[in-house]
Amino acid sequence: MRLLILQEKLKEGLNIIEKISSKSLTLPILNNVLLSTEKNFLNLTATDLEIGINWWILIKIEKEGKITIPSRLFLNFINLLPNKKIKLEVQNNNLLIECENYKTQIKGISAEDFPIIPKIDQGESVLIKSASLCQGLAQVVDIPVLSTTKPEISGVYFVFNKNLITLATTDSFRLGEKRIFLKDNFSLKKEYSFILPQKTAKEIINIFREKDAEIRVYFSTNQVMFEYLMPETKHSQAQLVSRLIEGEYPNYQEIIPKKYTTQLRVDRMEFLNQIKTASLFSGKINEIKIKADPKDNKIEIFSQSAEIGEYQSEVRGKVKGEPVNISFNHRFLLDGFLNIKSSEVIFELNNESGPGVLKPVGDDSYIYVVMPIKTT
């Protein structure tokens, strides 16, 4: 293999795929990136056997070939080079790198030993704007926790239905749901659903959030592929293939309250800052108390710790329904308010023991359900 490539193009691709390279002691090949050429494209490939990423760069190839080399070392070296043309050449399982007065040789491993990333049959698929997908995932992706007893809640539940995509996550204590509407003229022939590993969802955000384009999602029984095309050609720029989590996702709709006993309407930033302050005195179980009364539109926040002291304040807002005195884990409340971007937030409560629901004012595409701390 022999080719010339701009440093910034190579750097962009390596920064994307290096994160997937596994730090494996049993399979050292997974620490490597595969460089291969096909026609006028350099293909960078990395995998951890759960996720695989292909990244293509359009360049002029002088001689075709392929090799795998340590991804972290390769990226660190390329990052230090000037933004000039780089010459890459393979000789005897070594990669020779030249750029102006820089010259090095990195030992590689035969490309024949590199795992093959499965290909997905390109049947029915859906197009979604990268910004919509990444913003939606960002609102729910931090909720799941890895669970060996309930692996199905360790990821993001995707449901594709006609022109609507629903994303849902839960850790049994809280739940996030985001709905993304597709183009009016687009409709799937049938409903598709799958559970995407949390790690994959985070990689999708890392790879595609800066792209002002559309991502095509291809469906398969055990895997899914997210593809982004090059702006200058119809060839793929990036393909991310991931295994799916097996199992049936719980019917989370059952725990979303259909009504409320008390409704608060508050300024998001003011309430957020009060929660942060109260959290300093919340004690070992992260408890803060919210007391609200519609008679005087008063919302009180209280927290205390036997070792530190206590905190009490009032927050402006509108209160509807019944008086309430309820406790929450401040971490869960903070996550909910941080995932909402509207200036005002609706907080619906259901007595002292029922789940609370956070909603952005003026946006019905997102809800965040949080269970209270039950006090005796």
WOPE-V229801 format. One record per pair of residues at least 6 apart in sequence whose C-alpha atoms are under 7 Angstrom apart, sorted by the first residue. I is the first residue (numbers start at 1). J is the second residue. D is the distance in Angstrom with one decimal. If there is no record, write none. Layout:
# WOPE-V229801
i: <I,I>
j: <J,J>
d: <D,D>
This chain:
# WOPE-V229801
i: <1,1,1,1,1,1,2,2,2,2,2,2,2,3,3,3,3,3,3,3,4,4,4,4,4,5,5,5,5,6,6,6,6,7,7,7,7,7,7,8,11,11,11,13,14,16,17,17,17,18,18,18,20,20,20,21,21,21,21,21,21,22,22,22,22,23,24,24,29,30,30,31,31,32,32,32,32,33,33,33,33,33,33,33,34,34,34,34,34,34,34,35,35,35,35,35,35,35,36,36,36,36,36,36,37,37,37,37,40,40,40,40,41,41,41,41,42,42,42,42,43,43,43,43,44,44,44,45,45,45,46,46,46,47,50,50,51,51,51,51,52,52,52,52,53,53,53,54,54,54,55,55,55,56,56,56,66,67,67,67,67,67,68,68,68,68,69,69,69,84,85,86,86,86,87,87,87,88,88,88,88,89,89,89,90,93,93,93,93,94,94,94,94,95,95,95,95,96,96,96,97,97,97,98,120,122,123,124,124,125,125,125,125,126,126,126,127,127,127,127,128,128,128,128,129,129,129,130,130,130,130,130,130,130,131,131,134,134,136,137,139,140,140,140,140,141,141,141,141,143,143,143,144,144,144,144,144,144,145,145,146,147,152,152,152,152,152,153,153,153,153,154,154,155,155,155,155,155,156,156,156,156,156,156,156,157,157,157,157,157,157,158,158,158,158,158,158,158,159,159,159,159,159,159,160,160,160,160,161,161,161,161,162,162,162,163,163,163,163,163,163,163,164,164,164,164,165,165,165,166,166,166,167,167,167,168,168,168,169,169,169,170,173,173,174,174,174,175,175,175,176,176,176,177,177,177,178,178,178,179,179,194,195,195,196,196,197,197,200,214,215,215,215,216,216,216,217,217,217,218,218,218,219,222,222,223,223,223,223,224,224,224,225,225,225,225,226,226,226,227,227,227,227,228,228,228,228,229,229,229,229,230,230,256,260,260,260,261,261,261,261,261,262,262,262,262,262,262,262,263,263,263,263,263,263,263,264,264,264,264,264,264,264,265,265,265,265,265,265,265,266,266,266,266,266,266,267,267,267,268,268,268,268,271,272,272,275,275,278,278,278,278,279,279,281,281,281,281,281,281,281,282,282,282,282,283,283,286,286,287,287,287,287,287,288,288,288,288,288,288,289,289,289,289,289,289,289,290,290,290,290,290,290,290,291,291,291,291,291,291,292,292,292,292,292,292,292,293,293,293,293,293,294,294,294,294,294,297,297,297,298,298,299,299,299,300,300,300,301,301,301,302,302,302,303,303,303,304,304,324,324,325,326,326,327,327,328,328,329,332,336,336,340,342,342,344,344,345,345,345,345,346,346,346,346,347,347,347,347,348,348,348,349,349,349,350,353,353,354,354,355,355,355,355,356,356,356,357,357,357,357,358,358,358,359,359,359>
j: <63,64,65,66,89,90,61,62,63,64,88,89,90,60,61,62,63,87,88,89,60,85,86,87,88,59,85,86,87,83,84,85,86,78,82,83,84,85,86,83,75,78,79,55,75,207,45,46,53,46,71,72,46,47,48,30,31,32,46,47,48,30,31,47,48,31,30,31,114,47,48,70,71,68,69,70,71,44,45,46,68,69,70,71,44,45,46,67,68,69,111,42,43,44,45,66,67,68,42,43,44,65,66,67,43,64,65,66,58,59,60,61,56,57,58,59,56,57,58,59,54,55,56,57,54,55,56,53,54,55,52,53,54,53,242,243,200,241,242,243,117,240,241,242,239,240,241,238,239,240,237,238,239,236,237,238,111,93,108,109,110,111,108,109,110,111,107,108,109,99,99,97,98,99,97,98,99,95,96,97,98,95,96,97,96,107,108,109,110,105,106,107,108,105,106,107,108,104,105,106,103,104,105,104,220,218,218,218,219,216,217,218,219,216,217,218,214,215,216,217,182,214,215,216,213,214,215,208,209,211,212,213,214,215,209,212,205,209,178,201,339,168,169,176,177,156,198,201,202,169,170,171,153,154,155,169,170,171,154,171,154,154,245,246,247,248,249,169,170,171,249,197,198,169,195,196,197,198,167,168,169,195,196,197,198,167,168,169,194,195,196,165,166,167,168,193,194,195,165,166,167,192,193,194,166,191,192,193,188,190,191,192,187,188,191,181,182,183,184,186,187,188,179,180,181,182,179,180,181,178,179,180,177,178,179,176,177,178,175,176,177,176,370,371,369,370,371,368,369,370,367,368,369,366,367,368,365,366,367,365,366,244,244,245,244,245,244,245,242,228,226,227,228,226,227,228,225,226,227,224,225,226,225,243,244,241,242,243,244,241,242,243,239,240,241,242,239,240,241,236,238,239,240,236,237,238,239,235,236,237,238,236,237,369,348,349,350,321,322,349,350,351,320,321,322,323,348,349,350,319,320,321,346,347,348,349,317,318,319,320,346,347,348,317,318,319,344,345,346,347,316,317,318,344,345,346,343,344,345,337,343,344,345,315,334,337,330,334,288,302,303,311,286,330,303,304,305,308,309,310,311,288,303,304,305,304,305,329,330,303,327,328,329,330,302,303,327,328,329,330,301,302,303,325,326,327,328,299,300,301,302,325,326,327,299,300,301,324,325,326,298,299,300,319,323,324,325,299,319,322,323,324,319,320,321,322,323,317,318,319,314,316,314,315,316,313,314,315,312,313,314,311,312,313,310,311,312,310,311,351,352,352,352,372,372,373,372,373,373,370,358,368,360,360,361,360,361,358,359,360,361,358,359,360,361,356,357,358,359,356,357,358,355,356,357,356,372,374,371,372,369,370,371,372,369,370,371,367,368,369,370,367,368,369,366,367,368>
d: <4.8,4.6,4.1,6.3,5.4,5.2,6.6,5.4,4.8,6.6,5.6,4.3,6.6,6.6,4.9,5.3,6.7,5.9,5.5,6.6,6.9,6.3,5.5,4.6,6.4,6.5,5.4,5.2,6.6,6.7,5.6,4.4,5.9,6.9,7.0,5.0,5.7,6.1,6.2,5.9,7.0,6.4,6.5,6.2,6.0,6.2,7.0,5.9,6.3,7.0,5.8,6.6,6.1,5.8,6.2,5.9,5.2,6.5,5.6,5.6,5.8,5.3,5.3,7.0,4.9,5.6,6.4,6.5,6.3,6.5,6.1,5.8,6.3,5.7,4.9,4.2,4.9,6.6,5.6,5.1,5.3,5.6,6.3,5.1,5.7,4.9,6.5,5.8,4.3,6.8,6.7,6.9,5.8,5.0,6.7,5.3,5.4,6.0,5.9,5.2,6.8,5.9,4.1,6.6,5.9,5.5,5.9,6.5,5.9,5.6,5.5,5.8,6.1,5.4,4.7,5.7,5.6,5.1,6.6,6.9,6.6,5.7,4.5,6.5,5.7,5.1,6.3,5.6,4.6,6.4,5.8,5.5,6.9,6.4,5.9,5.6,6.9,5.8,4.5,6.6,6.0,5.8,5.2,6.4,5.7,4.6,6.4,5.6,5.1,6.6,5.6,4.6,6.7,6.8,5.1,6.5,6.2,6.8,6.5,6.6,5.8,4.9,5.4,5.3,6.3,5.5,6.7,4.4,6.3,6.9,6.4,6.9,5.7,4.8,5.7,5.1,6.5,6.7,5.7,5.0,6.8,5.7,5.1,6.8,6.1,6.5,5.3,6.3,6.5,6.4,5.6,4.6,5.3,5.6,5.2,6.4,6.8,6.0,4.6,6.6,5.7,5.3,6.2,6.7,6.7,6.3,7.0,6.6,6.9,6.5,5.4,4.6,6.4,5.6,5.3,7.0,6.2,5.6,4.5,6.4,6.7,5.4,5.4,6.5,6.0,4.3,6.1,6.0,6.3,6.4,6.6,5.9,5.3,5.7,5.9,7.0,5.0,5.6,6.1,6.9,5.1,6.8,6.0,5.4,6.9,6.8,6.5,6.8,7.0,6.2,5.9,6.3,6.5,5.2,6.1,6.0,5.4,5.0,5.4,6.0,4.9,5.9,6.3,6.7,5.6,6.5,5.8,7.0,6.2,6.6,6.8,6.7,6.6,6.8,5.8,5.3,4.4,4.6,6.5,5.9,5.3,5.5,5.1,6.4,6.2,5.6,5.1,6.3,5.9,4.5,6.4,7.0,5.8,4.9,6.8,5.3,5.4,6.2,5.6,5.1,6.7,5.9,4.4,6.9,6.6,5.6,5.0,6.1,6.7,6.9,4.7,6.8,4.4,4.7,7.0,6.0,4.9,6.7,6.8,6.0,5.0,6.9,6.9,5.8,4.7,5.9,5.7,5.0,6.3,5.8,4.5,6.3,5.6,5.1,6.3,5.6,4.4,6.5,5.7,5.4,6.7,6.5,6.2,5.5,5.3,4.2,6.0,5.7,5.0,6.5,5.9,4.6,6.4,5.7,5.5,6.6,5.7,4.6,6.8,5.0,6.5,6.9,5.8,5.3,5.3,6.2,6.5,6.3,6.8,6.7,6.4,5.5,5.1,5.7,5.2,6.7,5.7,4.7,6.5,5.9,5.2,6.6,6.9,6.1,5.6,6.9,5.5,4.5,5.4,5.8,5.6,6.8,6.7,5.5,4.4,6.5,5.7,5.2,6.6,6.8,5.7,4.5,6.5,5.9,5.6,5.2,6.6,5.7,4.2,4.8,6.8,5.8,4.8,6.9,5.8,5.7,5.2,5.6,5.9,6.1,5.1,6.3,5.6,4.5,5.3,7.0,5.9,5.1,6.5,5.8,5.1,6.4,7.0,5.8,4.5,6.1,6.7,5.6,4.8,6.6,5.8,4.9,6.3,5.5,5.1,6.7,6.9,5.8,4.7,6.3,6.7,4.6,6.7,5.6,5.5,6.7,6.1,4.6,6.4,6.9,5.5,5.0,5.7,6.7,6.7,6.5,6.6,7.0,6.7,6.7,5.7,6.0,6.8,6.1,5.6,5.1,5.4,6.5,6.4,5.7,6.4,5.9,5.1,5.4,5.9,6.5,4.6,5.1,5.7,6.7,6.3,5.6,4.9,6.1,5.8,4.8,5.6,5.7,6.5,6.1,5.7,5.0,6.2,7.0,5.6,4.3,6.5,7.0,5.7,4.8,6.6,5.8,5.4,6.1,5.8,5.0,6.5,5.6,4.3,6.4,5.7,4.5,6.3,7.0,5.6,5.4,6.6,6.9,6.6,7.0,4.4,6.7,4.7,5.4,6.5,6.8,6.4,6.5,5.5,5.1,7.0,6.9,5.6,5.3,6.7,5.7,4.5,6.3,5.7,5.4,6.2,5.6,4.5,6.7,5.6,5.3,6.7,3.9,6.2,6.2,6.8,6.3,4.9,7.0,5.6,5.3,4.7,5.2,6.6,7.0,6.9,6.0,6.0,5.5,6.3,6.6,5.6,6.8,5.8,4.9,5.4,5.7,5.1,6.3,6.3,6.9,5.7,4.7,6.6,5.5,5.0,6.5,6.7,4.6,6.7,6.4,6.2,6.1,6.8,6.9,6.4,5.6,4.5,6.2,5.7,5.3,6.3,6.7,5.6,4.5,6.4,5.8,5.0,6.4,6.4,5.1,6.7>
